[in-house]
Structures are given as C-alpha cells and as structure tokens.
C-alpha cells in the first residue's frame, strides 16, 4: 500500500513539475541565445550558469522518477560499459559549486590506469554517487570531500567517498 501511495505521489509530482521546468528551460534558452553573441557582457556567464542549473534540475528530476520506477518495476536498468572517469568528471562539475559555496575542497581522483569502464546503468550509477557526494558536502562543515575509485581485482573497482565531516553513526 505504501509503495502504491509513493508511486501515485511521484506521478503527481512529475505531472505538476514538468511544465514549470520546461518553461524555465525555454526562457533560459532565449536568454542563452541573446547573450551568446555578447561574450563581453557580464551577464553572459550568469545566463550560462542558469542554463546549466536548469538542465541539471531537469536531469535530477528525471533521475528521481527513474529510481521510483525501478522500485515499482516500471523501469529496467540499461546496463552498458560506463567510463568511470567521464562519470566522475560530470559529477565534479555538478557538485564543485556547491562544495565551494560551503568553503569545502572537492577532490575527485580520476583513474590513471585500467580498468576505466564498469558495467552498470550510467544514469542510476550517477544518481547513487551523486547522492553520496551531496550528503558528504551537506554534512561536512569544513575541510574536504574526496572521491576515488580503486581497483580491488582484475575486474572490480571500489568507490570511496571520504570527507572530513561528522561521519555516519555505527
């Protein structure tokens, strides 16, 4: 019963938020086109950041719905080779402003040796790692957040999210 209520809630949330997010995206595109031809205008960078933030909002919103659909069996993971360095670089770009705003150093160590690829659903994996990074940033008042992927066997990698925050209770 709880699962059905959650699914209904997420469907209603999806319906109610899609239109405003789409409108924001359209307005942002107009601003982006206007300021693309004015590279010296001080607002050009702000408009570019606004567009990026709206794209990320839309992307995150879709991830939330994807995860909800996984729980209800409405979505099946699409497994493929995922370049872990590209995924981590994308997450670093997404979370660096949030970390900087809190005065934290975000350090993502990219793999310098194989394996570089993992077999997973890129969107789901990005959401999971993004949630870990987001929590690390939220619960760290000063210092750093470090993300690294280490090889633990010929065909296995292990993700580490470390921070100077309060930690997780036993």
MODELLER restraints for C-alpha pairs under 7 A, 6 or more apart:
rsr = mdl.restraints
at = mdl.atoms
rsr.add(forms.Gaussian(group=physical.xy_distance, feature=features.Distance(at['CA:10:A'], at['CA:65:A']), mean=6.99, stdev=0.5))
rsr.add(forms.Gaussian(group=physical.xy_distance, feature=features.Distance(at['CA:21:A'], at['CA:58:A']), mean=6.68, stdev=0.5))
rsr.add(forms.Gaussian(group=physical.xy_distance, feature=features.Distance(at['CA:25:A'], at['CA:54:A']), mean=6.32, stdev=0.5))
rsr.add(forms.Gaussian(group=physical.xy_distance, feature=features.Distance(at['CA:28:A'], at['CA:51:A']), mean=5.57, stdev=0.5))
rsr.add(forms.Gaussian(group=physical.xy_distance, feature=features.Distance(at['CA:31:A'], at['CA:47:A']), mean=6.55, stdev=0.5))
rsr.add(forms.Gaussian(group=physical.xy_distance, feature=features.Distance(at['CA:32:A'], at['CA:47:A']), mean=6.05, stdev=0.5))
rsr.add(forms.Gaussian(group=physical.xy_distance, feature=features.Distance(at['CA:32:A'], at['CA:48:A']), mean=6.45, stdev=0.5))
rsr.add(forms.Gaussian(group=physical.xy_distance, feature=features.Distance(at['CA:35:A'], at['CA:44:A']), mean=5.25, stdev=0.5))
rsr.add(forms.Gaussian(group=physical.xy_distance, feature=features.Distance(at['CA:36:A'], at['CA:44:A']), mean=6.95, stdev=0.5))
rsr.add(forms.Gaussian(group=physical.xy_distance, feature=features.Distance(at['CA:38:A'], at['CA:44:A']), mean=6.94, stdev=0.5))
rsr.add(forms.Gaussian(group=physical.xy_distance, feature=features.Distance(at['CA:63:A'], at['CA:123:A']), mean=6.92, stdev=0.5))
rsr.add(forms.Gaussian(group=physical.xy_distance, feature=features.Distance(at['CA:63:A'], at['CA:127:A']), mean=6.52, stdev=0.5))
rsr.add(forms.Gaussian(group=physical.xy_distance, feature=features.Distance(at['CA:66:A'], at['CA:75:A']), mean=6.75, stdev=0.5))
rsr.add(forms.Gaussian(group=physical.xy_distance, feature=features.Distance(at['CA:69:A'], at['CA:75:A']), mean=5.08, stdev=0.5))
rsr.add(forms.Gaussian(group=physical.xy_distance, feature=features.Distance(at['CA:70:A'], at['CA:76:A']), mean=6.39, stdev=0.5))
rsr.add(forms.Gaussian(group=physical.xy_distance, feature=features.Distance(at['CA:77:A'], at['CA:121:A']), mean=5.72, stdev=0.5))
rsr.add(forms.Gaussian(group=physical.xy_distance, feature=features.Distance(at['CA:78:A'], at['CA:121:A']), mean=5.13, stdev=0.5))
rsr.add(forms.Gaussian(group=physical.xy_distance, feature=features.Distance(at['CA:79:A'], at['CA:119:A']), mean=6.19, stdev=0.5))
rsr.add(forms.Gaussian(group=physical.xy_distance, feature=features.Distance(at['CA:79:A'], at['CA:120:A']), mean=4.71, stdev=0.5))
rsr.add(forms.Gaussian(group=physical.xy_distance, feature=features.Distance(at['CA:79:A'], at['CA:121:A']), mean=4.62, stdev=0.5))
rsr.add(forms.Gaussian(group=physical.xy_distance, feature=features.Distance(at['CA:80:A'], at['CA:119:A']), mean=5.31, stdev=0.5))
rsr.add(forms.Gaussian(group=physical.xy_distance, feature=features.Distance(at['CA:80:A'], at['CA:120:A']), mean=5.61, stdev=0.5))
rsr.add(forms.Gaussian(group=physical.xy_distance, feature=features.Distance(at['CA:80:A'], at['CA:121:A']), mean=6.27, stdev=0.5))
rsr.add(forms.Gaussian(group=physical.xy_distance, feature=features.Distance(at['CA:81:A'], at['CA:117:A']), mean=5.77, stdev=0.5))
rsr.add(forms.Gaussian(group=physical.xy_distance, feature=features.Distance(at['CA:81:A'], at['CA:118:A']), mean=5.48, stdev=0.5))
rsr.add(forms.Gaussian(group=physical.xy_distance, feature=features.Distance(at['CA:81:A'], at['CA:119:A']), mean=4.66, stdev=0.5))
rsr.add(forms.Gaussian(group=physical.xy_distance, feature=features.Distance(at['CA:81:A'], at['CA:120:A']), mean=6.56, stdev=0.5))
rsr.add(forms.Gaussian(group=physical.xy_distance, feature=features.Distance(at['CA:82:A'], at['CA:117:A']), mean=5.17, stdev=0.5))
rsr.add(forms.Gaussian(group=physical.xy_distance, feature=features.Distance(at['CA:82:A'], at['CA:118:A']), mean=5.22, stdev=0.5))
rsr.add(forms.Gaussian(group=physical.xy_distance, feature=features.Distance(at['CA:82:A'], at['CA:119:A']), mean=6.09, stdev=0.5))
rsr.add(forms.Gaussian(group=physical.xy_distance, feature=features.Distance(at['CA:82:A'], at['CA:120:A']), mean=6.53, stdev=0.5))
rsr.add(forms.Gaussian(group=physical.xy_distance, feature=features.Distance(at['CA:82:A'], at['CA:122:A']), mean=6.07, stdev=0.5))
rsr.add(forms.Gaussian(group=physical.xy_distance, feature=features.Distance(at['CA:83:A'], at['CA:116:A']), mean=5.69, stdev=0.5))
rsr.add(forms.Gaussian(group=physical.xy_distance, feature=features.Distance(at['CA:83:A'], at['CA:117:A']), mean=4.50, stdev=0.5))
rsr.add(forms.Gaussian(group=physical.xy_distance, feature=features.Distance(at['CA:83:A'], at['CA:118:A']), mean=6.66, stdev=0.5))
rsr.add(forms.Gaussian(group=physical.xy_distance, feature=features.Distance(at['CA:84:A'], at['CA:116:A']), mean=5.79, stdev=0.5))
rsr.add(forms.Gaussian(group=physical.xy_distance, feature=features.Distance(at['CA:84:A'], at['CA:117:A']), mean=5.72, stdev=0.5))
rsr.add(forms.Gaussian(group=physical.xy_distance, feature=features.Distance(at['CA:84:A'], at['CA:118:A']), mean=6.74, stdev=0.5))
rsr.add(forms.Gaussian(group=physical.xy_distance, feature=features.Distance(at['CA:85:A'], at['CA:110:A']), mean=5.49, stdev=0.5))
rsr.add(forms.Gaussian(group=physical.xy_distance, feature=features.Distance(at['CA:85:A'], at['CA:111:A']), mean=6.43, stdev=0.5))
rsr.add(forms.Gaussian(group=physical.xy_distance, feature=features.Distance(at['CA:85:A'], at['CA:116:A']), mean=6.79, stdev=0.5))
rsr.add(forms.Gaussian(group=physical.xy_distance, feature=features.Distance(at['CA:87:A'], at['CA:126:A']), mean=6.77, stdev=0.5))
rsr.add(forms.Gaussian(group=physical.xy_distance, feature=features.Distance(at['CA:91:A'], at['CA:130:A']), mean=6.52, stdev=0.5))
rsr.add(forms.Gaussian(group=physical.xy_distance, feature=features.Distance(at['CA:92:A'], at['CA:108:A']), mean=6.73, stdev=0.5))
rsr.add(forms.Gaussian(group=physical.xy_distance, feature=features.Distance(at['CA:96:A'], at['CA:106:A']), mean=6.23, stdev=0.5))
rsr.add(forms.Gaussian(group=physical.xy_distance, feature=features.Distance(at['CA:99:A'], at['CA:105:A']), mean=6.55, stdev=0.5))
rsr.add(forms.Gaussian(group=physical.xy_distance, feature=features.Distance(at['CA:99:A'], at['CA:106:A']), mean=6.20, stdev=0.5))
rsr.add(forms.Gaussian(group=physical.xy_distance, feature=features.Distance(at['CA:99:A'], at['CA:137:A']), mean=6.09, stdev=0.5))
rsr.add(forms.Gaussian(group=physical.xy_distance, feature=features.Distance(at['CA:103:A'], at['CA:142:A']), mean=6.61, stdev=0.5))
rsr.add(forms.Gaussian(group=physical.xy_distance, feature=features.Distance(at['CA:104:A'], at['CA:142:A']), mean=5.86, stdev=0.5))
rsr.add(forms.Gaussian(group=physical.xy_distance, feature=features.Distance(at['CA:104:A'], at['CA:143:A']), mean=5.36, stdev=0.5))
rsr.add(forms.Gaussian(group=physical.xy_distance, feature=features.Distance(at['CA:104:A'], at['CA:144:A']), mean=5.19, stdev=0.5))
rsr.add(forms.Gaussian(group=physical.xy_distance, feature=features.Distance(at['CA:105:A'], at['CA:143:A']), mean=6.39, stdev=0.5))
rsr.add(forms.Gaussian(group=physical.xy_distance, feature=features.Distance(at['CA:105:A'], at['CA:144:A']), mean=4.55, stdev=0.5))
rsr.add(forms.Gaussian(group=physical.xy_distance, feature=features.Distance(at['CA:105:A'], at['CA:145:A']), mean=6.25, stdev=0.5))
rsr.add(forms.Gaussian(group=physical.xy_distance, feature=features.Distance(at['CA:106:A'], at['CA:144:A']), mean=5.91, stdev=0.5))
rsr.add(forms.Gaussian(group=physical.xy_distance, feature=features.Distance(at['CA:106:A'], at['CA:145:A']), mean=4.95, stdev=0.5))
rsr.add(forms.Gaussian(group=physical.xy_distance, feature=features.Distance(at['CA:106:A'], at['CA:146:A']), mean=6.06, stdev=0.5))
rsr.add(forms.Gaussian(group=physical.xy_distance, feature=features.Distance(at['CA:107:A'], at['CA:145:A']), mean=6.24, stdev=0.5))
rsr.add(forms.Gaussian(group=physical.xy_distance, feature=features.Distance(at['CA:107:A'], at['CA:146:A']), mean=4.79, stdev=0.5))
rsr.add(forms.Gaussian(group=physical.xy_distance, feature=features.Distance(at['CA:107:A'], at['CA:147:A']), mean=6.40, stdev=0.5))
rsr.add(forms.Gaussian(group=physical.xy_distance, feature=features.Distance(at['CA:108:A'], at['CA:146:A']), mean=5.71, stdev=0.5))
rsr.add(forms.Gaussian(group=physical.xy_distance, feature=features.Distance(at['CA:108:A'], at['CA:147:A']), mean=4.73, stdev=0.5))
rsr.add(forms.Gaussian(group=physical.xy_distance, feature=features.Distance(at['CA:108:A'], at['CA:148:A']), mean=6.02, stdev=0.5))
rsr.add(forms.Gaussian(group=physical.xy_distance, feature=features.Distance(at['CA:109:A'], at['CA:147:A']), mean=6.18, stdev=0.5))
rsr.add(forms.Gaussian(group=physical.xy_distance, feature=features.Distance(at['CA:109:A'], at['CA:148:A']), mean=4.95, stdev=0.5))
rsr.add(forms.Gaussian(group=physical.xy_distance, feature=features.Distance(at['CA:110:A'], at['CA:148:A']), mean=6.75, stdev=0.5))
rsr.add(forms.Gaussian(group=physical.xy_distance, feature=features.Distance(at['CA:111:A'], at['CA:149:A']), mean=6.87, stdev=0.5))
rsr.add(forms.Gaussian(group=physical.xy_distance, feature=features.Distance(at['CA:136:A'], at['CA:145:A']), mean=6.63, stdev=0.5))
rsr.add(forms.Gaussian(group=physical.xy_distance, feature=features.Distance(at['CA:136:A'], at['CA:163:A']), mean=6.35, stdev=0.5))
rsr.add(forms.Gaussian(group=physical.xy_distance, feature=features.Distance(at['CA:137:A'], at['CA:145:A']), mean=6.87, stdev=0.5))
rsr.add(forms.Gaussian(group=physical.xy_distance, feature=features.Distance(at['CA:139:A'], at['CA:165:A']), mean=5.76, stdev=0.5))
rsr.add(forms.Gaussian(group=physical.xy_distance, feature=features.Distance(at['CA:139:A'], at['CA:166:A']), mean=6.62, stdev=0.5))
rsr.add(forms.Gaussian(group=physical.xy_distance, feature=features.Distance(at['CA:140:A'], at['CA:163:A']), mean=6.94, stdev=0.5))
rsr.add(forms.Gaussian(group=physical.xy_distance, feature=features.Distance(at['CA:140:A'], at['CA:164:A']), mean=6.22, stdev=0.5))
rsr.add(forms.Gaussian(group=physical.xy_distance, feature=features.Distance(at['CA:140:A'], at['CA:165:A']), mean=3.90, stdev=0.5))
rsr.add(forms.Gaussian(group=physical.xy_distance, feature=features.Distance(at['CA:140:A'], at['CA:166:A']), mean=6.63, stdev=0.5))
rsr.add(forms.Gaussian(group=physical.xy_distance, feature=features.Distance(at['CA:141:A'], at['CA:165:A']), mean=6.44, stdev=0.5))
rsr.add(forms.Gaussian(group=physical.xy_distance, feature=features.Distance(at['CA:143:A'], at['CA:164:A']), mean=5.70, stdev=0.5))
rsr.add(forms.Gaussian(group=physical.xy_distance, feature=features.Distance(at['CA:144:A'], at['CA:163:A']), mean=5.53, stdev=0.5))
rsr.add(forms.Gaussian(group=physical.xy_distance, feature=features.Distance(at['CA:144:A'], at['CA:164:A']), mean=5.70, stdev=0.5))
rsr.add(forms.Gaussian(group=physical.xy_distance, feature=features.Distance(at['CA:145:A'], at['CA:162:A']), mean=5.77, stdev=0.5))
rsr.add(forms.Gaussian(group=physical.xy_distance, feature=features.Distance(at['CA:145:A'], at['CA:163:A']), mean=4.26, stdev=0.5))
rsr.add(forms.Gaussian(group=physical.xy_distance, feature=features.Distance(at['CA:145:A'], at['CA:164:A']), mean=6.79, stdev=0.5))
rsr.add(forms.Gaussian(group=physical.xy_distance, feature=features.Distance(at['CA:146:A'], at['CA:161:A']), mean=5.86, stdev=0.5))
rsr.add(forms.Gaussian(group=physical.xy_distance, feature=features.Distance(at['CA:146:A'], at['CA:162:A']), mean=5.15, stdev=0.5))
rsr.add(forms.Gaussian(group=physical.xy_distance, feature=features.Distance(at['CA:146:A'], at['CA:163:A']), mean=6.09, stdev=0.5))
rsr.add(forms.Gaussian(group=physical.xy_distance, feature=features.Distance(at['CA:147:A'], at['CA:160:A']), mean=5.61, stdev=0.5))
rsr.add(forms.Gaussian(group=physical.xy_distance, feature=features.Distance(at['CA:147:A'], at['CA:161:A']), mean=4.63, stdev=0.5))
rsr.add(forms.Gaussian(group=physical.xy_distance, feature=features.Distance(at['CA:147:A'], at['CA:162:A']), mean=6.38, stdev=0.5))
rsr.add(forms.Gaussian(group=physical.xy_distance, feature=features.Distance(at['CA:148:A'], at['CA:159:A']), mean=5.92, stdev=0.5))
rsr.add(forms.Gaussian(group=physical.xy_distance, feature=features.Distance(at['CA:148:A'], at['CA:160:A']), mean=5.29, stdev=0.5))
rsr.add(forms.Gaussian(group=physical.xy_distance, feature=features.Distance(at['CA:148:A'], at['CA:161:A']), mean=6.79, stdev=0.5))
rsr.add(forms.Gaussian(group=physical.xy_distance, feature=features.Distance(at['CA:149:A'], at['CA:157:A']), mean=6.24, stdev=0.5))
rsr.add(forms.Gaussian(group=physical.xy_distance, feature=features.Distance(at['CA:149:A'], at['CA:158:A']), mean=5.43, stdev=0.5))
rsr.add(forms.Gaussian(group=physical.xy_distance, feature=features.Distance(at['CA:149:A'], at['CA:159:A']), mean=4.47, stdev=0.5))
rsr.add(forms.Gaussian(group=physical.xy_distance, feature=features.Distance(at['CA:149:A'], at['CA:160:A']), mean=6.13, stdev=0.5))
rsr.add(forms.Gaussian(group=physical.xy_distance, feature=features.Distance(at['CA:150:A'], at['CA:157:A']), mean=5.45, stdev=0.5))
rsr.add(forms.Gaussian(group=physical.xy_distance, feature=features.Distance(at['CA:150:A'], at['CA:158:A']), mean=5.28, stdev=0.5))
rsr.add(forms.Gaussian(group=physical.xy_distance, feature=features.Distance(at['CA:150:A'], at['CA:159:A']), mean=6.58, stdev=0.5))
rsr.add(forms.Gaussian(group=physical.xy_distance, feature=features.Distance(at['CA:151:A'], at['CA:157:A']), mean=4.48, stdev=0.5))
rsr.add(forms.Gaussian(group=physical.xy_distance, feature=features.Distance(at['CA:151:A'], at['CA:158:A']), mean=6.35, stdev=0.5))
rsr.add(forms.Gaussian(group=physical.xy_distance, feature=features.Distance(at['CA:152:A'], at['CA:158:A']), mean=6.51, stdev=0.5))
